[in-house]
């Protein structure tokens, strides 16, 4: 199984991306492809959903 070393653009950690990962085709074809790890992806999604919730009255 082939693996590619990819660095997350947000946190800077290096990850081994295997062939079965959803971003593997993009990373293997493009030299300057952007990779965002799952942790940062979920963090941004959570923050954006919390921002869209209505404010509670004081």
mmCIF file of the N, C-alpha and C atoms, coordinates in Angstrom:
data_MODEL
# 
_entry.id   MODEL 
# 
loop_
_atom_site.group_PDB 
_atom_site.id 
_atom_site.type_symbol 
_atom_site.label_atom_id 
_atom_site.label_alt_id 
_atom_site.label_comp_id 
_atom_site.label_asym_id 
_atom_site.label_entity_id 
_atom_site.label_seq_id 
_atom_site.pdbx_PDB_ins_code 
_atom_site.Cartn_x 
_atom_site.Cartn_y 
_atom_site.Cartn_z 
_atom_site.occupancy 
_atom_site.B_iso_or_equiv 
_atom_site.pdbx_formal_charge 
_atom_site.auth_seq_id 
_atom_site.auth_comp_id 
_atom_site.auth_asym_id 
_atom_site.auth_atom_id 
_atom_site.pdbx_PDB_model_num 
ATOM 1   N N  . UNK A 1 1  ? 0.848   -1.177 0.000  1.00 0.00 ? 1  UNK A N  1 
ATOM 2   C CA . UNK A 1 1  ? 0.000   0.000  0.000  1.00 0.00 ? 1  UNK A CA 1 
ATOM 3   C C  . UNK A 1 1  ? 0.894   1.241  0.000  1.00 0.00 ? 1  UNK A C  1 
ATOM 4   N N  . UNK A 1 2  ? 0.672   2.115  -0.949 1.00 0.00 ? 2  UNK A N  1 
ATOM 5   C CA . UNK A 1 2  ? 1.464   3.329  -1.065 1.00 0.00 ? 2  UNK A CA 1 
ATOM 6   C C  . UNK A 1 2  ? 0.983   4.383  -0.083 1.00 0.00 ? 2  UNK A C  1 
ATOM 7   N N  . UNK A 1 3  ? 1.932   5.186  0.387  1.00 0.00 ? 3  UNK A N  1 
ATOM 8   C CA . UNK A 1 3  ? 1.622   6.277  1.299  1.00 0.00 ? 3  UNK A CA 1 
ATOM 9   C C  . UNK A 1 3  ? 2.350   7.529  0.855  1.00 0.00 ? 3  UNK A C  1 
ATOM 10  N N  . UNK A 1 4  ? 1.738   8.667  1.135  1.00 0.00 ? 4  UNK A N  1 
ATOM 11  C CA . UNK A 1 4  ? 2.328   9.961  0.827  1.00 0.00 ? 4  UNK A CA 1 
ATOM 12  C C  . UNK A 1 4  ? 2.417   10.742 2.132  1.00 0.00 ? 4  UNK A C  1 
ATOM 13  N N  . UNK A 1 5  ? 3.549   11.381 2.369  1.00 0.00 ? 5  UNK A N  1 
ATOM 14  C CA . UNK A 1 5  ? 3.689   12.254 3.534  1.00 0.00 ? 5  UNK A CA 1 
ATOM 15  C C  . UNK A 1 5  ? 3.113   13.619 3.165  1.00 0.00 ? 5  UNK A C  1 
ATOM 16  N N  . UNK A 1 6  ? 2.114   14.049 3.919  1.00 0.00 ? 6  UNK A N  1 
ATOM 17  C CA . UNK A 1 6  ? 1.456   15.326 3.649  1.00 0.00 ? 6  UNK A CA 1 
ATOM 18  C C  . UNK A 1 6  ? 1.424   16.152 4.922  1.00 0.00 ? 6  UNK A C  1 
ATOM 19  N N  . UNK A 1 7  ? 1.622   17.448 4.774  1.00 0.00 ? 7  UNK A N  1 
ATOM 20  C CA . UNK A 1 7  ? 1.606   18.351 5.919  1.00 0.00 ? 7  UNK A CA 1 
ATOM 21  C C  . UNK A 1 7  ? 0.309   19.150 5.905  1.00 0.00 ? 7  UNK A C  1 
ATOM 22  N N  . UNK A 1 8  ? -0.348  19.195 7.075  1.00 0.00 ? 8  UNK A N  1 
ATOM 23  C CA . UNK A 1 8  ? -1.595  19.944 7.218  1.00 0.00 ? 8  UNK A CA 1 
ATOM 24  C C  . UNK A 1 8  ? -1.289  21.434 7.111  1.00 0.00 ? 8  UNK A C  1 
ATOM 25  N N  . UNK A 1 9  ? -2.102  22.137 6.354  1.00 0.00 ? 9  UNK A N  1 
ATOM 26  C CA . UNK A 1 9  ? -1.867  23.552 6.139  1.00 0.00 ? 9  UNK A CA 1 
ATOM 27  C C  . UNK A 1 9  ? -2.242  24.382 7.370  1.00 0.00 ? 9  UNK A C  1 
ATOM 28  N N  . UNK A 1 10 ? -3.086  23.851 8.247  1.00 0.00 ? 10 UNK A N  1 
ATOM 29  C CA . UNK A 1 10 ? -3.539  24.618 9.412  1.00 0.00 ? 10 UNK A CA 1 
ATOM 30  C C  . UNK A 1 10 ? -2.699  24.361 10.661 1.00 0.00 ? 10 UNK A C  1 
ATOM 31  N N  . UNK A 1 11 ? -2.467  23.101 11.013 1.00 0.00 ? 11 UNK A N  1 
ATOM 32  C CA . UNK A 1 11 ? -1.745  22.799 12.253 1.00 0.00 ? 11 UNK A CA 1 
ATOM 33  C C  . UNK A 1 11 ? -0.268  22.505 12.022 1.00 0.00 ? 11 UNK A C  1 
ATOM 34  N N  . UNK A 1 12 ? 0.114   22.150 10.806 1.00 0.00 ? 12 UNK A N  1 
ATOM 35  C CA . UNK A 1 12 ? 1.515   21.920 10.488 1.00 0.00 ? 12 UNK A CA 1 
ATOM 36  C C  . UNK A 1 12 ? 2.017   20.516 10.766 1.00 0.00 ? 12 UNK A C  1 
ATOM 37  N N  . UNK A 1 13 ? 1.157   19.617 11.259 1.00 0.00 ? 13 UNK A N  1 
ATOM 38  C CA . UNK A 1 13 ? 1.587   18.250 11.529 1.00 0.00 ? 13 UNK A CA 1 
ATOM 39  C C  . UNK A 1 13 ? 1.726   17.477 10.221 1.00 0.00 ? 13 UNK A C  1 
ATOM 40  N N  . UNK A 1 14 ? 2.646   16.532 10.204 1.00 0.00 ? 14 UNK A N  1 
ATOM 41  C CA . UNK A 1 14 ? 2.868   15.696 9.037  1.00 0.00 ? 14 UNK A CA 1 
ATOM 42  C C  . UNK A 1 14 ? 2.122   14.389 9.217  1.00 0.00 ? 14 UNK A C  1 
ATOM 43  N N  . UNK A 1 15 ? 1.389   13.992 8.199  1.00 0.00 ? 15 UNK A N  1 
ATOM 44  C CA . UNK A 1 15 ? 0.583   12.768 8.231  1.00 0.00 ? 15 UNK A CA 1 
ATOM 45  C C  . UNK A 1 15 ? 0.973   11.867 7.077  1.00 0.00 ? 15 UNK A C  1 
ATOM 46  N N  . UNK A 1 16 ? 0.844   10.573 7.301  1.00 0.00 ? 16 UNK A N  1 
ATOM 47  C CA . UNK A 1 16 ? 1.017   9.574  6.258  1.00 0.00 ? 16 UNK A CA 1 
ATOM 48  C C  . UNK A 1 16 ? -0.361  9.303  5.651  1.00 0.00 ? 16 UNK A C  1 
ATOM 49  N N  . UNK A 1 17 ? -0.552  9.680  4.412  1.00 0.00 ? 17 UNK A N  1 
ATOM 50  C CA . UNK A 1 17 ? -1.834  9.509  3.734  1.00 0.00 ? 17 UNK A CA 1 
ATOM 51  C C  . UNK A 1 17 ? -1.749  8.248  2.886  1.00 0.00 ? 17 UNK A C  1 
ATOM 52  N N  . UNK A 1 18 ? -2.594  7.260  3.204  1.00 0.00 ? 18 UNK A N  1 
ATOM 53  C CA . UNK A 1 18 ? -2.592  5.983  2.491  1.00 0.00 ? 18 UNK A CA 1 
ATOM 54  C C  . UNK A 1 18 ? -3.478  6.063  1.248  1.00 0.00 ? 18 UNK A C  1 
ATOM 55  N N  . UNK A 1 19 ? -3.417  5.013  0.440  1.00 0.00 ? 19 UNK A N  1 
ATOM 56  C CA . UNK A 1 19 ? -4.181  4.973  -0.816 1.00 0.00 ? 19 UNK A CA 1 
ATOM 57  C C  . UNK A 1 19 ? -5.687  5.030  -0.603 1.00 0.00 ? 19 UNK A C  1 
ATOM 58  N N  . UNK A 1 20 ? -6.178  4.536  0.524  1.00 0.00 ? 20 UNK A N  1 
ATOM 59  C CA . UNK A 1 20 ? -7.618  4.499  0.746  1.00 0.00 ? 20 UNK A CA 1 
ATOM 60  C C  . UNK A 1 20 ? -8.170  5.816  1.316  1.00 0.00 ? 20 UNK A C  1 
ATOM 61  N N  . UNK A 1 21 ? -7.331  6.803  1.545  1.00 0.00 ? 21 UNK A N  1 
ATOM 62  C CA . UNK A 1 21 ? -7.782  8.108  2.058  1.00 0.00 ? 21 UNK A CA 1 
ATOM 63  C C  . UNK A 1 21 ? -8.444  8.888  0.928  1.00 0.00 ? 21 UNK A C  1 
ATOM 64  N N  . UNK A 1 22 ? -9.423  9.720  1.271  1.00 0.00 ? 22 UNK A N  1 
ATOM 65  C CA . UNK A 1 22 ? -10.180 10.456 0.257  1.00 0.00 ? 22 UNK A CA 1 
ATOM 66  C C  . UNK A 1 22 ? -9.337  11.487 -0.484 1.00 0.00 ? 22 UNK A C  1 
ATOM 67  N N  . UNK A 1 23 ? -8.266  12.002 0.110  1.00 0.00 ? 23 UNK A N  1 
ATOM 68  C CA . UNK A 1 23 ? -7.431  13.025 -0.524 1.00 0.00 ? 23 UNK A CA 1 
ATOM 69  C C  . UNK A 1 23 ? -6.224  12.457 -1.264 1.00 0.00 ? 23 UNK A C  1 
ATOM 70  N N  . UNK A 1 24 ? -6.041  11.156 -1.246 1.00 0.00 ? 24 UNK A N  1 
ATOM 71  C CA . UNK A 1 24 ? -4.864  10.557 -1.877 1.00 0.00 ? 24 UNK A CA 1 
ATOM 72  C C  . UNK A 1 24 ? -4.765  10.853 -3.375 1.00 0.00 ? 24 UNK A C  1 
ATOM 73  N N  . UNK A 1 25 ? -5.845  10.703 -4.164 1.00 0.00 ? 25 UNK A N  1 
ATOM 74  C CA . UNK A 1 25 ? -5.711  10.996 -5.604 1.00 0.00 ? 25 UNK A CA 1 
ATOM 75  C C  . UNK A 1 25 ? -5.304  12.445 -5.870 1.00 0.00 ? 25 UNK A C  1 
ATOM 76  N N  . UNK A 1 26 ? -5.858  13.363 -5.107 1.00 0.00 ? 26 UNK A N  1 
ATOM 77  C CA . UNK A 1 26 ? -5.531  14.779 -5.290 1.00 0.00 ? 26 UNK A CA 1 
ATOM 78  C C  . UNK A 1 26 ? -4.066  15.044 -4.943 1.00 0.00 ? 26 UNK A C  1 
ATOM 79  N N  . UNK A 1 27 ? -3.583  14.448 -3.862 1.00 0.00 ? 27 UNK A N  1 
ATOM 80  C CA . UNK A 1 27 ? -2.206  14.669 -3.432 1.00 0.00 ? 27 UNK A CA 1 
ATOM 81  C C  . UNK A 1 27 ? -1.194  13.983 -4.347 1.00 0.00 ? 27 UNK A C  1 
ATOM 82  N N  . UNK A 1 28 ? -1.563  12.853 -4.920 1.00 0.00 ? 28 UNK A N  1 
ATOM 83  C CA . UNK A 1 28 ? -0.626  12.143 -5.781 1.00 0.00 ? 28 UNK A CA 1 
ATOM 84  C C  . UNK A 1 28 ? -0.500  12.789 -7.161 1.00 0.00 ? 28 UNK A C  1 
ATOM 85  N N  . UNK A 1 29 ? -1.533  13.467 -7.619 1.00 0.00 ? 29 UNK A N  1 
ATOM 86  C CA . UNK A 1 29 ? -1.488  14.074 -8.953 1.00 0.00 ? 29 UNK A CA 1 
ATOM 87  C C  . UNK A 1 29 ? -0.884  15.477 -8.947 1.00 0.00 ? 29 UNK A C  1 
ATOM 88  N N  . UNK A 1 30 ? -1.275  16.302 -7.993 1.00 0.00 ? 30 UNK A N  1 
ATOM 89  C CA . UNK A 1 30 ? -0.822  17.691 -7.968 1.00 0.00 ? 30 UNK A CA 1 
ATOM 90  C C  . UNK A 1 30 ? 0.325   17.860 -6.979 1.00 0.00 ? 30 UNK A C  1 
ATOM 91  N N  . UNK A 1 31 ? 1.350   18.547 -7.416 1.00 0.00 ? 31 UNK A N  1 
ATOM 92  C CA . UNK A 1 31 ? 2.508   18.768 -6.556 1.00 0.00 ? 31 UNK A CA 1 
ATOM 93  C C  . UNK A 1 31 ? 2.210   19.813 -5.474 1.00 0.00 ? 31 UNK A C  1 
ATOM 94  N N  . UNK A 1 32 ? 1.379   20.793 -5.782 1.00 0.00 ? 32 UNK A N  1 
ATOM 95  C CA . UNK A 1 32 ? 1.079   21.874 -4.849 1.00 0.00 ? 32 UNK A CA 1 
ATOM 96  C C  . UNK A 1 32 ? -0.326  21.761 -4.251 1.00 0.00 ? 32 UNK A C  1 
ATOM 97  N N  . UNK A 1 33 ? -0.813  20.536 -4.064 1.00 0.00 ? 33 UNK A N  1 
ATOM 98  C CA . UNK A 1 33 ? -2.151  20.316 -3.508 1.00 0.00 ? 33 UNK A CA 1 
ATOM 99  C C  . UNK A 1 33 ? -2.163  20.658 -2.016 1.00 0.00 ? 33 UNK A C  1 
ATOM 100 N N  . UNK A 1 34 ? -3.292  21.165 -1.549 1.00 0.00 ? 34 UNK A N  1 
ATOM 101 C CA . UNK A 1 34 ? -3.463  21.553 -0.147 1.00 0.00 ? 34 UNK A CA 1 
ATOM 102 C C  . UNK A 1 34 ? -4.086  20.398 0.623  1.00 0.00 ? 34 UNK A C  1 
ATOM 103 N N  . UNK A 1 35 ? -3.532  20.125 1.810  1.00 0.00 ? 35 UNK A N  1 
ATOM 104 C CA . UNK A 1 35 ? -4.042  19.054 2.661  1.00 0.00 ? 35 UNK A CA 1 
ATOM 105 C C  . UNK A 1 35 ? -4.470  19.636 3.998  1.00 0.00 ? 35 UNK A C  1 
ATOM 106 N N  . UNK A 1 36 ? -5.694  19.312 4.437  1.00 0.00 ? 36 UNK A N  1 
ATOM 107 C CA . UNK A 1 36 ? -6.199  19.689 5.752  1.00 0.00 ? 36 UNK A CA 1 
ATOM 108 C C  . UNK A 1 36 ? -6.544  18.389 6.471  1.00 0.00 ? 36 UNK A C  1 
ATOM 109 N N  . UNK A 1 37 ? -5.967  18.191 7.649  1.00 0.00 ? 37 UNK A N  1 
ATOM 110 C CA . UNK A 1 37 ? -6.192  16.946 8.384  1.00 0.00 ? 37 UNK A CA 1 
ATOM 111 C C  . UNK A 1 37 ? -7.628  16.889 8.904  1.00 0.00 ? 37 UNK A C  1 
ATOM 112 N N  . UNK A 1 38 ? -8.036  15.706 9.313  1.00 0.00 ? 38 UNK A N  1 
ATOM 113 C CA . UNK A 1 38 ? -9.411  15.503 9.784  1.00 0.00 ? 38 UNK A CA 1 
ATOM 114 C C  . UNK A 1 38 ? -9.706  16.325 11.035 1.00 0.00 ? 38 UNK A C  1 
ATOM 115 N N  . UNK A 1 39 ? -8.739  16.415 11.932 1.00 0.00 ? 39 UNK A N  1 
ATOM 116 C CA . UNK A 1 39 ? -8.946  17.162 13.176 1.00 0.00 ? 39 UNK A CA 1 
ATOM 117 C C  . UNK A 1 39 ? -9.225  18.636 12.885 1.00 0.00 ? 39 UNK A C  1 
ATOM 118 N N  . UNK A 1 40 ? -8.426  19.250 12.038 1.00 0.00 ? 40 UNK A N  1 
ATOM 119 C CA . UNK A 1 40 ? -8.633  20.659 11.688 1.00 0.00 ? 40 UNK A CA 1 
ATOM 120 C C  . UNK A 1 40 ? -9.922  20.845 10.895 1.00 0.00 ? 40 UNK A C  1 
ATOM 121 N N  . UNK A 1 41 ? -10.247 19.882 10.041 1.00 0.00 ? 41 UNK A N  1 
ATOM 122 C CA . UNK A 1 41 ? -11.477 19.944 9.263  1.00 0.00 ? 41 UNK A CA 1 
ATOM 123 C C  . UNK A 1 41 ? -12.696 19.952 10.180 1.00 0.00 ? 41 UNK A C  1 
ATOM 124 N N  . UNK A 1 42 ? -12.709 19.055 11.178 1.00 0.00 ? 42 UNK A N  1 
ATOM 125 C CA . UNK A 1 42 ? -13.826 19.001 12.109 1.00 0.00 ? 42 UNK A CA 1 
ATOM 126 C C  . UNK A 1 42 ? -13.877 20.235 12.998 1.00 0.00 ? 42 UNK A C  1 
ATOM 127 N N  . UNK A 1 43 ? -12.721 20.760 13.354 1.00 0.00 ? 43 UNK A N  1 
ATOM 128 C CA . UNK A 1 43 ? -12.661 21.957 14.193 1.00 0.00 ? 43 UNK A CA 1 
ATOM 129 C C  . UNK A 1 43 ? -13.275 23.161 13.480 1.00 0.00 ? 43 UNK A C  1 
ATOM 130 N N  . UNK A 1 44 ? -12.931 23.356 12.231 1.00 0.00 ? 44 UNK A N  1 
ATOM 131 C CA . UNK A 1 44 ? -13.473 24.470 11.451 1.00 0.00 ? 44 UNK A CA 1 
ATOM 132 C C  . UNK A 1 44 ? -14.971 24.297 11.237 1.00 0.00 ? 44 UNK A C  1 
ATOM 133 N N  . UNK A 1 45 ? -15.408 23.074 10.968 1.00 0.00 ? 45 UNK A N  1 
ATOM 134 C CA . UNK A 1 45 ? -16.829 22.814 10.788 1.00 0.00 ? 45 UNK A CA 1 
ATOM 135 C C  . UNK A 1 45 ? -17.617 23.123 12.062 1.00 0.00 ? 45 UNK A C  1 
ATOM 136 N N  . UNK A 1 46 ? -17.094 22.703 13.225 1.00 0.00 ? 46 UNK A N  1 
ATOM 137 C CA . UNK A 1 46 ? -17.760 22.953 14.499 1.00 0.00 ? 46 UNK A CA 1 
ATOM 138 C C  . UNK A 1 46 ? -17.844 24.451 14.785 1.00 0.00 ? 46 UNK A C  1 
ATOM 139 N N  . UNK A 1 47 ? -16.757 25.169 14.577 1.00 0.00 ? 47 UNK A N  1 
ATOM 140 C CA . UNK A 1 47 ? -16.748 26.609 14.832 1.00 0.00 ? 47 UNK A CA 1 
ATOM 141 C C  . UNK A 1 47 ? -17.720 27.350 13.927 1.00 0.00 ? 47 UNK A C  1 
ATOM 142 N N  . UNK A 1 48 ? -17.808 26.946 12.671 1.00 0.00 ? 48 UNK A N  1 
ATOM 143 C CA . UNK A 1 48 ? -18.733 27.627 11.761 1.00 0.00 ? 48 UNK A CA 1 
ATOM 144 C C  . UNK A 1 48 ? -20.187 27.327 12.104 1.00 0.00 ? 48 UNK A C  1 
ATOM 145 N N  . UNK A 1 49 ? -20.469 26.094 12.540 1.00 0.00 ? 49 UNK A N  1 
ATOM 146 C CA . UNK A 1 49 ? -21.838 25.762 12.953 1.00 0.00 ? 49 UNK A CA 1 
ATOM 147 C C  . UNK A 1 49 ? -22.222 26.508 14.225 1.00 0.00 ? 49 UNK A C  1 
ATOM 148 N N  . UNK A 1 50 ? -21.293 26.657 15.156 1.00 0.00 ? 50 UNK A N  1 
ATOM 149 C CA . UNK A 1 50 ? -21.577 27.393 16.391 1.00 0.00 ? 50 UNK A CA 1 
ATOM 150 C C  . UNK A 1 50 ? -21.800 28.876 16.105 1.00 0.00 ? 50 UNK A C  1 
ATOM 151 N N  . UNK A 1 51 ? -21.097 29.400 15.146 1.00 0.00 ? 51 UNK A N  1 
ATOM 152 C CA . UNK A 1 51 ? -21.240 30.822 14.792 1.00 0.00 ? 51 UNK A CA 1 
ATOM 153 C C  . UNK A 1 51 ? -22.605 31.093 14.155 1.00 0.00 ? 51 UNK A C  1 
ATOM 154 N N  . UNK A 1 52 ? -23.169 30.116 13.452 1.00 0.00 ? 52 UNK A N  1 
ATOM 155 C CA . UNK A 1 52 ? -24.444 30.301 12.771 1.00 0.00 ? 52 UNK A CA 1 
ATOM 156 C C  . UNK A 1 52 ? -25.648 30.120 13.679 1.00 0.00 ? 52 UNK A C  1 
ATOM 157 N N  . UNK A 1 53 ? -25.435 29.578 14.865 1.00 0.00 ? 53 UNK A N  1 
ATOM 158 C CA . UNK A 1 53 ? -26.559 29.394 15.790 1.00 0.00 ? 53 UNK A CA 1 
ATOM 159 C C  . UNK A 1 53 ? -27.052 30.750 16.285 1.00 0.00 ? 53 UNK A C  1 
ATOM 160 N N  . UNK A 1 54 ? -28.351 30.857 16.542 1.00 0.00 ? 54 UNK A N  1 
ATOM 161 C CA . UNK A 1 54 ? -28.869 32.144 17.042 1.00 0.00 ? 54 UNK A CA 1 
ATOM 162 C C  . UNK A 1 54 ? -28.338 32.423 18.452 1.00 0.00 ? 54 UNK A C  1 
ATOM 163 N N  . UNK A 1 55 ? -28.152 33.700 18.737 1.00 0.00 ? 55 UNK A N  1 
ATOM 164 C CA . UNK A 1 55 ? -27.661 34.120 20.046 1.00 0.00 ? 55 UNK A CA 1 
ATOM 165 C C  . UNK A 1 55 ? -28.760 33.963 21.086 1.00 0.00 ? 55 UNK A C  1 
ATOM 166 N N  . UNK A 1 56 ? -28.385 33.530 22.274 1.00 0.00 ? 56 UNK A N  1 
ATOM 167 C CA . UNK A 1 56 ? -29.344 33.391 23.363 1.00 0.00 ? 56 UNK A CA 1 
ATOM 168 C C  . UNK A 1 56 ? -29.553 34.765 24.025 1.00 0.00 ? 56 UNK A C  1 
ATOM 169 N N  . UNK A 1 57 ? -30.786 35.100 24.384 1.00 0.00 ? 57 UNK A N  1 
ATOM 170 C CA . UNK A 1 57 ? -31.015 36.385 25.042 1.00 0.00 ? 57 UNK A CA 1 
ATOM 171 C C  . UNK A 1 57 ? -30.439 36.370 26.458 1.00 0.00 ? 57 UNK A C  1 
ATOM 172 N N  . UNK A 1 58 ? -30.014 37.515 26.898 1.00 0.00 ? 58 UNK A N  1 
ATOM 173 C CA . UNK A 1 58 ? -29.409 37.609 28.230 1.00 0.00 ? 58 UNK A CA 1 
ATOM 174 C C  . UNK A 1 58 ? -30.457 37.702 29.284 1.00 0.00 ? 58 UNK A C  1 
# 
